[in-house]
Amino acid sequence: MANVLANDRIDGVRATVSTVVLSQVSSIESHVVLDAADGSVDVTTGAALGTHTLVYTICNTGAVNVKTKTNSGIYALTYRICEAASPTNCDTAVATVGAWPVYSRARRDAVGLGVAPASPRCPMISLTSVTRDSLDAFTIAVFRALGLTDEDAAIFGRALVFSELRFHPGHGQGVRRLRRYQERLRGQQVDPRAPWTIVKESPALALVDAHNGIGTVAAAKAMRLAIEKAKVCGIGQVVVRNSTHFGSSAVHACQASDAGCLGIAFTNAGPEMAPWGAREGAVGTNPWGIAAPTGLGFPAVLDIALTTAGKGMMQWHAREGRPMPLDWALTPDGRETDDPNTAMTGALLGIGTYKGYGLAFMTDVLTGVIGGGGYGLTPYADPAKLDVSHTLTAIDIAWFMPLAEFTRRMDDFARMVKSRARRPGVAEVLIPGEQEARRVAKKAAGGVPLDDEVLADLQALGRELGLTETLAIVGPWREPTL
């Protein structure tokens, strides 16, 4: 038996290290590496594992059994890392609760805090695909079970699946958020049946109070109203205050483009971004979504946070054991870092240095300040009143020209962009939203890949809620994540 501290590594064989007790492993993204050669390892915890504790094991054929305390972090995982030339030796699942395998070719000396890069054939983080229909039905059923009306559950569930289809799983805007939403709803941080009240309106404008309700639902209803106003006035704009997390801005922007409008969706967020020159956060990631219809089979969509990256991608890099770019975040004492673990407690950095901060500042003005809602340090400061604000705008294309003429012009613009000479090593120039449209098509055809951590948690959530809807497994996702 051996005791292991956070970020330690144990090397041994079955005869010398067959039982490992993890102690002092409570920080986010702690790493423990166990090398059992071809033997088996029994892992128990001397204390509750922290959220996102990573237990890497190098084990060609031996079993890895993990026994955690009942109050262990829900995301405590075991990763099995294969040294074999082929990952097939590790294709059997680890048969214990709280343990999932990750199939990877990795040399023994490349494991630990510097894991070897994943190959396209064998991703470092294991993904399993499920059918889109089952994911739709499951997600909507979760929200019904959590107290939403049928209409609101459908709006919310489809928005999360929309995001899951469009984005890299590390972005965290898809169904991985179900558990967090459940916690907020059960903890009465969000009201599942909150009224949606128009405080004031004119033919083109409206101010809405969401009463601490579901932000995604509040924003969807606000964009619906903005579209109605745009069809009358040429433009419609709705500001929402007293709201909560509204999900992906592309969801709401695309709602307008589907209706023949230009869609613009802004939201503010918790103060994670440092003002230029500061080391503490004061403004949020404050995402923008802008969507325009085309004749290309998909809309042109810009969906960006105003930080270079978010905490979700930082966690993804940490789980893969990879450094992150230096322009993503700061350490708590204000230094640039490529260590995602250290940066998790620091402030994020804006896109384009001071420009991203300036855009985020003005987004707070366009949402919370003008709407009488939260801004700056206020959003998420009070768990009982998240105080997020959004601004949804629709511009009716038909006020300017026939929609067919607009889409022809958009297609011509896209051809211009794509015709330019490419830089060395670049295969193709894309327009905004094109890569995401390809993701959607790929996932619709081959199943929606979910991080195995997320899949296991969703299955557990379904059991907790007593759902009859289940996720239909297609199989392991063997392709690189787009």
N, C-alpha and C positions, 0 to 999 in steps of 0.2 A: 504494500500500500504506500502511496506517496501523497503528500499534500502539495497543492499547486496554487500559486498566487496569480492574480491577474497578470496577463501578458507574459507568463512563464512558458517554458517549453520543457516537456519531459521526453526523453529518448529512452527506449527500453524494449524488452521483449516480454512475452507472456510470463516467463518465469520470474521476472523481477518487478514488472509494473503491470499488474493485472487489475488492480482496483485503484482508482484515483478519486480523491476527495477534493473538490474545488472549494477554496475558501477565499474570502475577500474579493470575490468576483461580483462586484455590484455596480460598477460604473458603466455608462453607456459604451457599447462597442468594446468591451474587454475581449482580449484574445487569449485563448489557451490552446496550445498545440500539443497533442499527444501522439507519440510515435510508438505503435505497438508491433511493428513489423508484420508478421503474418499471424500473430496471436489475436486474442480478443481482449477488449478493455471494458471494464465496468466503471462507469462514472457516476458518482453520487455527489450531492452538494452538501457542504457543511453549513451553508446559509442559502437564502433565496438568491437565485441568479438575478442579475439586473436585466433590465430591458435591453434587448439586442446583444446579449452576451454571445460571443462566438466561440464554439469549441471545435477547433479544427482537428481532425484525426487523419493520420496517415496509416492506412490499413488496407492491404491488398485483398486479404481473404477473411480476416477475423471479424467477429461480430463486435459492434459497439453498442453497449447498453447504457442508456442514460436514465437515471432516476433523480428527479428534482423534487424539492419540497413543494407542497401544494400551492404556496404563494409565490412560486418562482415566476419571473417575468414571462409573459405570454409568448414573447418572441425568442426565448432561449432556444438555440438551435445547435445541432451537431452537423458539421460538414465532413463528409468523407472525401478525402483527396487521394486519387489513385496515382500510383507511380508507374503502373503498367503502361506499355505503349498504346494499348487499347483500353477504353473505359469499361469494357464489358465485364471485367472482373468485379466491378463495384455496382453492377446494375440491380442488385437485389436491395430492396428497401430495408432500412434499419427498422426493426420491429419493436419500437418503443415509442411511447407518447413523448412528444416534444423533441423528436429527433428526425431529421430529414437528411438525405444524402445530397451532396453536390458532386457531380461527376466531372473530373478534371484530370488531365495529364499534368502532373507537377513533380518536379524533382524534389527530393527530400530537403536539400539545402535551400530551396526556393520558397519554402513554406514558412509561415509565421506572420510577421508583420509585412513581409514582402513576398506575396504570393505570385507565382509565375502568371503571366498574362493568359487569358482564356483564348483557346483556339476557336474558330467558327464552328468546328465540328463538335466541340465539347465545351459549352459555356461554363464559366466558373460558378455562376449562380444558377441552380437548376430551375427550369421552368417546365410546367405541365400545361397543356392546352385543354380547354373545355369548350363546349359548343356555345355559340353566341346565344342561341335561343334559351338554353338552360341558365346562362348567366343573367340574361334579361329577367327571366321569370323569378330566379332566386333573389336577385337584388330588390326587385319590386316587392316580393313577399317579405323580405327583411323589414322594409320600411312600413309595410302594413302592420306587421307584428309589433313594431315600435310605436304605433299609434297614429300614423299619418292617414289621411283620407285616401281613398283609392286614386283620386286624381293627382294628389300631391305625391303619393308613392310612385306613380307612373312617371311623373315629371322628374323626380329625384333619381329614381333608379335608372331611367334611360340616359340621363345626363352622365351618371357615373360610368355606365357602359360605353357611352360615346367617348368619354375621356380615356377609358381603358383601351379602346380600339386605336385611338389616334397617337398615344404618347408612349415613349419609352417607359417601361415599368418602374424605373427609378425615380421618375418625376413625382409619383405618389398622388396623382390627381384622379385615379380611378377607384376600383372597388377595394383597394387596400385601405381606403378610408372608412369602410363600413364599421369597423370596430370602434374607431374614434367617434364616429357619429352616434353609435349606440351608447357609448359612455357619456357623451354630452346630453343626449336625450334622456337617458336614465338618471343622470345627475342633475336634471332640470336646468342645465345651462342653455338649452335650446327648447323652445316650445313647439311641439309637433302640430298643434292646432291653433297657432297664433293667428289673429286676424291680419288681414292685409288691407290697410286703410289709406285711401287717397286723402291727404291732408289739404291739398290745394291743387287746382289745375286750371289751365287755359287750353285753347284749341291745340297748341303745340307742346305744352309743357305739363308736367305733373310732379308733385312731391308726394312720396309714399312713405308711410311708417310700417315697417315689417314686424314690430313688436317682439323682437328677439326670436323670430321664427326661422324656418329653414332658409338659409341664404340663397341656395340654388333655386328653390321654388319661388321665393320673392323676386329674384332677378328675372326668372323666366316669365312671370306674370307682368313684370315691369316692361320687359321687351315686347311682350304681346301688346301692351297698351301703347308703347312707343310706335310700333308698326301701324296700329290703327290710326294714330294721330298723323303719321307720315303720309298715309293714303289720303288724308284730308288736306293737310297743310304743306306737304312736301317734305317735312321733317318733323320728327317727334322725339322728345327727350324726357326721360323719367329719372329722377334722382330718388334713391331709396336710402333711408336712414334706419337706425336701430335694427340692423340686420346681423347676419352671421356669415360664415364662410360660404362663398357662392360658387366654389368649384372652379372649373376651367372656364376662362373667359371666352374660349372658342365656342363653347356650347351656346352662349347667348348671342354672340356675333353671328354665328351661322343660322340661328333662328330667324334673323332679319334677312340674310342673303337668300334663304329658302323662300322668303316671301317677296323676292324681287327688289330688295332694298340693300343699301350699304348698311352693315351693322357695326356698331362701335360699342364695346363693353369695357368699362373701367371699374376697378374696385380698389379700395385701400385694404390694408392688412396690418398685422401686428408689427411692432417696430424692430425688425430684424436687420435693416440696412443702416450702416453708419453714414451720417452726413460726410461729405468730402472733408477730410482732415480730422474727423473724430474717430474714436475707437469704440463707441457705444452706439447701439441702434436708436434711431429716432423716427424713421419712416419705414414703411413696409416694402415687400416685394412688389406690391401695387401693380398687378398684371394688367396688360392691355390685350384686347381682342378686337381685330378689325377684319371683316369678311366682305367679299365682293363676289357676285356670281360671275361665272365664265361659261364658255361653251366647250370646255375641255373635259367635262365629266366630273369636275370637282370645283368647289369655290376656291378662290385665292384667299388664304387666311393667315394673318399674322397673329400669333398667340404667344406672348412673351411675358415673363417676369422682368422687372426692371433691375433685378440683381443679375449678376453673371450666371449664377446657378442658385439652387435652393438646397435646403437641408436634405431633401430626399435623395438627390444625386450625390451629395457628400456621403450619406449613409451607404449608398450603393458602392461607391469607391472604397469605403472602409471595409465593407463586407468582402470585396474582391481583393483587399490588401493592396490597393493601388494608390499612389499619391494623386492628389488633385492639382489642377493648375493654380498658380500663385495668386491669380486675380479673382478667386472665388470668395475668400473670407479671411478674417483676421483672427489672431489669437486674442484672448481676453485682454492682454496688455498692448494690443494694437499693432502687432507685427504680422506681416504677410507670412503665410505658411502653406505648405503642400500636404500637411497632415490633416486628413478629414476628421480624425478623432479629436485632435486639439481644437480645431476650428468649430466643432459643434457647440461649444459654449461661448464662441466669439460672435462678432457681428459680420453680416454679409457685406459684400462690395457691389457697387452699382455697375451696370454695363457702361462702357466708355468712360470709366473713372468718374469725374465730376458730373458728366452729362446724365448718367443714370440716376444719380442722386437728385439732380435738378428735375428730371422727369417725374421721379417718385414724389418729390415735394409738391409739384403742380398737380399731380394726380390726387393727392390728399385735398388740395384746394378744390378740384373739380368734383369731388365726391363728398367727403365729410364736412369740410368747411362751409361750402355753399349750401349743403343740404341740412345743416343744423345737427349733424351726427358726429360720430367720433373721428378723430384724426390724430396723427403723430403718435404720441405715447398712449392714447386712450384705447384703441382697439385691442381687445383681448385682455386688458388690464384687470377687469372685473369678470370672474368666471360666470357670474349670474347675469351679466349684461355685456355681451361681446362687442356691441357698438361698432359694427362694421358698416361702411357706406358704399354704395354702388351708383354708377351713372350709366344708363342704357340709352343709346341713340340709334334711331333708324332714319335713313334718308331714302325717300322714294325715287328710284331711278327714273320711273316714267314721268316724273315732273320735268326732267331734263331732256329725255329722249326715249324712244321705244326701247324696251328691255333687249330686244334682239340686236339693235344697233349697239347698245352698250356691251353686250357679250362679244359681239364681233370685234369691237375695239379692244376689249380685254384680251381676246385671243391673239390679236395682232401685236399687242404690247408684249405678251408672253413670248411670241416668236422672236421679237426684237431682242429680248433679254437672252434667250437661249442661243441666239445666233453668234454671240460674241466669242472671240477667241478665248480658249480656256488656259488656265495656269497649268504648269507641269503636274502630271499625276491626277488631274481632275477629269473624270469621265463624262460628266454632264453638269450643266447649270440648271438649277431648279428654281421655280417660282415659289413664293411663300404658300405653304399648305400642300405642296405636291408630295413631299416625303410622307406627310401624315396621311394623305389620301392613299398612298401605296401601302402603308401599314394597315389601313382599314381593309383594303381589298385582300391583302395577304391573310390577315386574321379572320376575315369573314369566310375565306375559302378553307383554311387549314385549322381553324379553331383559335380561340383567344388564349395566348400564353399567359399564365399567372406564375409569379414567383411561388415556389413550393411553400415557402413560409406563409404567404398570403392564402394560398389554397387551403392549407391545413387549418388556418385560423377561420376562414369562411365556413369550412365544414363544421368546425366546432361551434361557431356562432349559429349555424342552422340547427344543430342539435339542441343548443341552449334555448332557442326560441321555439322549438317543437315544430319546425317547418316540415311540410311534406315535399316541398320543392327541393331538389338536389342538383348538384352540378354534374353534368354529364362529361366524363373524362374522355378526351380524344386520344391522348397519349403524351409522351415526353416531347417537348419542343426541342428539336435537334438543330435548328437553324440559328444563325446569328440574329441578335436583336437589332432591328433597323434603327 
